[in-house]
Amino acid sequence: MATAYHNLSAYDINSVPDASNMRFGIVVSEWNENITGALLHGAKETLKRHGASDGNIIVYTVPGSFELTYGAARFVHSGEVDAVIVLGCVVRGDTPHFDYVCAGTTQGIAALNTQGSIPIIFGLITTDTMQQAEDRAGGIHGNKGDECAVTAIKMIGLAKQFEK
């Protein structure tokens, strides 16, 4: 597993552009709120660490991870933000529901990335156990929210290079 070799919160701070003039949308799932709340906290703190103001970070919640795609699409169509971060957590259960939610959400976010004009950052944790999710939401493997925030800043920087 990739996070066994890489801490999600570790990165070269000098490789991240200044985010003071960037606008971010975050769509976070209410399901598994103990995990998604930690992801949201990590993302917001990392964005602010790189210069983003509270006023340039807009957060919307959706009931579950499957609804992340709709929330992200609404942000894209609003024109209010330069990137969207989606944060969710799906823990495997005893039914195939896990597979459908993970596949549908992944495909939806991928489609938005190929069709849209702004980057959508994939912050959906998919694990076999709640402990694995906790390990990736501020636990021993760092915080996926941190990683998503850094990715959003870098992708906005990339998008601005194409605008030149």
C-alpha positions as CSV (number, residue, x, y, z in Angstrom):
1,M,0.0,0.0,0.0
2,A,1.3,3.4,-1.0
3,T,0.8,5.2,2.3
4,A,3.0,2.6,4.0
5,Y,5.9,4.2,2.1
6,H,4.7,7.9,2.1
7,N,3.2,10.0,4.8
8,L,0.2,11.9,3.4
9,S,1.2,15.1,5.3
10,A,4.9,15.1,4.2
11,Y,5.9,17.4,1.3
12,D,8.5,19.9,0.3
13,I,7.0,23.2,1.4
14,N,9.1,25.1,-1.1
15,S,7.5,23.3,-4.0
16,V,4.1,24.7,-3.2
17,P,3.0,28.0,-4.9
18,D,1.6,30.9,-2.9
19,A,-2.2,30.4,-2.5
20,S,-3.1,33.9,-1.4
21,N,-4.9,34.7,-4.7
22,M,-6.5,31.2,-5.2
23,R,-10.1,30.3,-4.4
24,F,-10.9,26.8,-3.2
25,G,-14.1,24.8,-3.0
26,I,-14.3,21.9,-0.7
27,V,-17.1,19.3,-0.8
28,V,-17.1,17.0,2.2
29,S,-19.3,14.0,2.9
30,E,-21.2,13.9,6.2
31,W,-21.0,10.1,6.3
32,N,-18.1,8.9,8.5
33,E,-17.9,12.5,9.9
34,N,-15.2,11.5,12.4
35,I,-12.9,10.9,9.4
36,T,-14.2,13.5,6.9
37,G,-14.1,16.2,9.6
38,A,-10.4,15.4,10.2
39,L,-9.8,15.5,6.5
40,L,-11.5,18.9,6.2
41,H,-9.5,20.3,9.1
42,G,-6.3,19.2,7.5
43,A,-7.2,20.6,4.1
44,K,-8.2,24.0,5.5
45,E,-5.2,24.4,7.7
46,T,-2.8,23.4,4.9
47,L,-4.5,25.9,2.5
48,K,-4.2,28.6,5.1
49,R,-0.5,27.7,5.8
50,H,0.1,28.5,2.1
51,G,-1.7,31.9,2.1
52,A,-5.3,31.1,1.4
53,S,-7.7,33.2,3.4
54,D,-10.8,31.9,5.1
55,G,-12.9,33.9,2.6
56,N,-11.3,32.0,-0.3
57,I,-12.2,28.6,1.1
58,I,-15.8,27.7,0.5
59,V,-17.1,24.5,2.1
60,Y,-20.3,22.6,1.3
61,T,-21.4,19.3,2.8
62,V,-23.2,16.4,1.0
63,P,-24.8,13.4,2.7
64,G,-22.5,10.7,1.4
65,S,-19.5,10.0,-0.8
66,F,-21.6,9.2,-3.9
67,E,-22.9,12.8,-3.7
68,L,-19.4,14.3,-3.9
69,T,-19.6,14.3,-7.7
70,Y,-22.7,16.4,-7.8
71,G,-21.3,18.9,-5.2
72,A,-18.1,19.2,-7.2
73,A,-20.0,19.7,-10.5
74,R,-22.0,22.5,-8.9
75,F,-18.8,24.2,-7.8
76,V,-17.4,23.9,-11.4
77,H,-20.5,25.4,-12.9
78,S,-20.6,28.2,-10.3
79,G,-17.3,29.7,-11.5
80,E,-16.5,30.8,-7.9
81,V,-13.4,28.7,-7.4
82,D,-10.1,27.7,-9.0
83,A,-10.1,24.1,-7.8
84,V,-12.4,21.7,-5.9
85,I,-11.3,19.3,-3.3
86,V,-13.7,16.4,-2.6
87,L,-13.3,14.6,0.8
88,G,-15.1,11.4,1.7
89,C,-14.6,8.1,3.4
90,V,-16.0,4.7,2.4
91,V,-15.3,1.7,4.7
92,R,-15.8,-1.8,3.3
93,G,-18.8,-3.6,4.7
94,D,-20.5,-6.9,4.1
95,T,-22.3,-6.0,0.9
96,P,-21.2,-4.9,-2.6
97,H,-22.4,-1.3,-1.8
98,F,-18.8,-0.3,-1.1
99,D,-17.7,-1.3,-4.7
100,Y,-20.6,0.7,-6.3
101,V,-20.1,3.8,-4.2
102,C,-16.3,3.8,-4.8
103,A,-16.5,3.1,-8.5
104,G,-19.3,5.6,-9.1
105,T,-17.6,8.4,-7.2
106,T,-14.2,7.7,-8.8
107,Q,-15.7,7.6,-12.3
108,G,-17.7,10.8,-11.6
109,I,-14.7,12.8,-10.4
110,A,-12.5,11.5,-13.2
111,A,-15.2,12.6,-15.8
112,L,-15.4,16.1,-14.2
113,N,-11.6,16.4,-14.5
114,T,-11.5,15.5,-18.1
115,Q,-14.5,17.7,-19.0
116,G,-14.1,20.6,-16.7
117,S,-12.1,23.8,-16.7
118,I,-10.8,23.5,-13.2
119,P,-9.1,20.7,-11.3
120,I,-11.1,18.4,-9.0
121,I,-8.9,16.8,-6.3
122,F,-9.8,13.3,-5.3
123,G,-9.8,12.9,-1.5
124,L,-12.0,9.8,-1.1
125,I,-10.5,7.4,1.4
126,T,-11.5,3.8,0.6
127,T,-10.5,1.4,3.3
128,D,-11.2,-2.1,4.6
129,T,-11.5,-0.9,8.2
130,M,-12.2,2.2,10.2
131,Q,-8.7,2.0,11.7
132,Q,-7.2,2.3,8.2
133,A,-9.3,5.4,7.6
134,E,-8.2,6.9,11.0
135,D,-4.6,6.2,10.0
136,R,-5.1,8.4,6.9
137,A,-7.1,11.2,8.6
138,G,-4.4,12.5,10.9
139,G,-3.1,9.1,12.2
140,I,0.1,7.2,11.5
141,H,0.0,7.8,7.7
142,G,-0.7,11.5,7.9
143,N,-3.8,13.3,6.7
144,K,-5.2,12.9,3.2
145,G,-6.7,16.4,3.6
146,D,-3.2,17.9,3.7
147,E,-2.2,16.0,0.6
148,C,-5.3,17.2,-1.2
149,A,-4.8,20.8,-0.3
150,V,-1.2,20.7,-1.6
151,T,-2.4,19.0,-4.8
152,A,-5.1,21.7,-5.3
153,I,-2.6,24.5,-5.0
154,K,-0.1,22.9,-7.4
155,M,-2.9,22.1,-9.9
156,I,-4.1,25.7,-9.9
157,G,-0.5,26.7,-10.4
158,L,-0.3,24.4,-13.4
159,A,-3.6,25.7,-14.8
160,K,-2.3,29.2,-14.6
161,Q,0.8,28.2,-16.6
162,F,-1.5,27.1,-19.5
163,E,-3.3,30.5,-19.4
164,K,-0.2,32.3,-20.4
